[in-house]
Amino acid sequence: MMEFAQDDAGDMVVGDVTHVHGKALTVGISGISGDEVLSIGWVETGETINLTLPEAIKLRDEIDKIIRDRHTGT
């Protein structure tokens, strides 16, 4: 079951947040204005990918497009 929570660092945690070994992602943003970095990581492994703000916006737009295309059947 997907749920949302916040960790001690203020990052959003998405996924199975109710179990110690549940699969979950963390999403957080850091940096100063104009130099922000969005970090997406697996809680279980600690592996992360860091995206610049323009890259994060492009990813958001592509995910939104996938969902809209699927929803509208195009």
Residue frames relative to the residue before (quaternion, step in Angstrom):
aa qw qx qy qz dx dy dz
M 1.0000 0.0000 0.0000 0.0000 0.00 0.00 0.00
M 0.3289 -0.7505 0.5405 0.1910 3.56 -0.85 0.96
E 0.0457 0.7690 -0.6342 0.0658 3.50 -0.95 1.02
F 0.3462 -0.7173 0.5674 0.2091 3.52 -1.33 0.26
A 0.0571 0.7713 -0.6316 0.0535 3.55 -1.08 0.78
Q 0.3325 -0.7056 0.5776 0.2407 3.54 -1.32 -0.02
D 0.3287 -0.7483 0.5375 0.2075 3.57 -0.91 0.91
D 0.7471 -0.4209 0.2789 0.4322 3.56 -1.32 0.05
A 0.6746 0.4865 -0.2905 0.4731 3.59 1.15 -0.57
G 0.5701 -0.6111 0.3755 0.4008 3.58 1.27 -0.10
D 0.4849 0.6556 -0.4424 0.3733 3.58 1.27 0.09
M 0.4672 -0.6400 0.5287 0.3043 3.54 -1.20 0.59
V 0.1585 -0.7557 0.6296 0.0862 3.55 -1.03 0.85
V 0.0747 -0.8060 0.5868 -0.0198 3.56 -0.75 1.13
G 0.6282 0.5252 -0.4032 0.4087 3.56 -0.88 0.93
D 0.7497 -0.3128 0.2869 0.5078 3.51 -1.14 -0.75
V 0.0144 -0.8489 0.5267 -0.0419 3.56 0.19 1.29
T 0.6068 0.5928 -0.3480 0.3990 3.59 1.24 -0.11
H 0.7245 0.3676 -0.2288 0.5364 3.61 1.24 -0.28
V 0.5813 -0.6078 0.4175 0.3440 3.56 -1.04 0.79
H 0.7871 0.2683 -0.1444 0.5363 3.61 0.93 -0.82
G 0.3360 0.7501 -0.5041 0.2653 3.58 1.16 0.50
K 0.5044 -0.6427 0.4820 0.3167 3.57 -1.13 0.61
A 0.1529 0.7923 -0.5715 0.1491 3.56 -0.76 1.05
L 0.2950 -0.7173 0.6057 0.1774 3.52 -1.31 0.50
T 0.2251 -0.7171 0.6306 0.1937 3.52 -1.25 0.47
V 0.0770 -0.7688 0.6340 0.0324 3.53 -1.12 0.72
G 0.1599 0.7902 -0.5753 0.1378 3.56 -0.72 1.06
I 0.2412 -0.7503 0.5973 0.1486 3.53 -1.25 0.44
S 0.0052 0.7933 -0.6078 0.0333 3.54 -0.99 0.86
G 0.5616 0.5977 -0.4537 0.3486 3.53 -1.29 0.17
I 0.5233 -0.6174 0.4877 0.3273 3.50 -1.36 0.08
S 0.7069 -0.4645 0.3175 0.4286 3.55 -1.22 0.47
G 0.7891 0.2538 -0.2302 0.5098 3.54 -0.81 1.08
D 0.7727 0.2371 -0.1382 0.5724 3.58 1.27 -0.26
E 0.2636 0.7971 -0.5019 0.2080 3.57 1.09 0.72
V 0.1528 -0.7522 0.6352 0.0859 3.51 -1.27 0.60
L 0.2286 -0.7427 0.6158 0.1301 3.56 -0.93 0.96
S 0.1357 -0.7907 0.5950 0.0495 3.56 -0.78 1.07
I 0.0567 -0.7575 0.6503 0.0125 3.54 -0.98 0.96
G 0.1003 0.8319 -0.5355 0.1055 3.58 -0.67 1.04
W 0.4751 -0.6212 0.5402 0.3108 3.52 -1.32 0.44
V 0.4605 -0.6848 0.4936 0.2746 3.58 -0.81 0.98
E 0.6749 0.5417 -0.2982 0.4026 3.59 0.86 -0.98
T 0.8004 0.3073 -0.1450 0.4939 3.59 0.89 -0.87
G 0.4014 -0.7145 0.4768 0.3179 3.56 1.15 -0.51
E 0.4645 0.6731 -0.4519 0.3563 3.60 1.27 0.04
T 0.0449 -0.8088 0.5864 0.0014 3.58 -0.98 0.84
I 0.1977 -0.7011 0.6620 0.1764 3.46 -1.40 0.28
N 0.2004 -0.7790 0.5864 0.0951 3.54 -0.92 0.95
L 0.1003 -0.7975 0.5948 0.0109 3.53 -0.87 1.04
T 0.4570 -0.6223 0.5455 0.3259 3.54 -1.10 0.65
L 0.6636 -0.5027 0.3500 0.4294 3.58 -1.18 0.32
P 0.6502 0.4939 -0.3422 0.4650 3.67 0.89 -0.72
E 0.6368 0.5108 -0.3285 0.4751 3.62 1.04 -0.72
A 0.6462 0.5201 -0.3148 0.4613 3.58 1.00 -0.83
I 0.6436 0.5096 -0.3184 0.4741 3.58 1.01 -0.79
K 0.6414 0.5130 -0.3199 0.4723 3.59 1.00 -0.81
L 0.6373 0.5156 -0.3217 0.4738 3.60 0.99 -0.82
R 0.6396 0.5245 -0.3190 0.4627 3.59 0.93 -0.89
D 0.6725 0.5000 -0.2956 0.4585 3.58 0.90 -0.93
E 0.6587 0.5024 -0.3089 0.4672 3.60 1.00 -0.80
I 0.6376 0.5031 -0.3274 0.4828 3.61 1.00 -0.77
D 0.6383 0.5223 -0.3198 0.4663 3.58 0.97 -0.84
K 0.6463 0.5193 -0.3151 0.4619 3.59 0.98 -0.85
I 0.6285 0.5322 -0.3305 0.4610 3.60 0.95 -0.87
I 0.6805 0.4844 -0.2856 0.4699 3.59 0.88 -0.96
R 0.6689 0.4938 -0.3085 0.4621 3.61 0.87 -0.88
D 0.6522 0.5131 -0.3167 0.4595 3.58 0.92 -0.90
R 0.6631 0.4946 -0.3041 0.4725 3.58 0.96 -0.82
H 0.6745 0.5095 -0.2865 0.4510 3.56 0.97 -0.90
T 0.7429 0.3889 -0.2214 0.4977 3.58 0.98 -0.82
G 0.4515 -0.7201 0.4286 0.3064 3.58 1.27 -0.21
T 0.5073 0.6506 -0.4317 0.3646 3.59 1.20 0.41
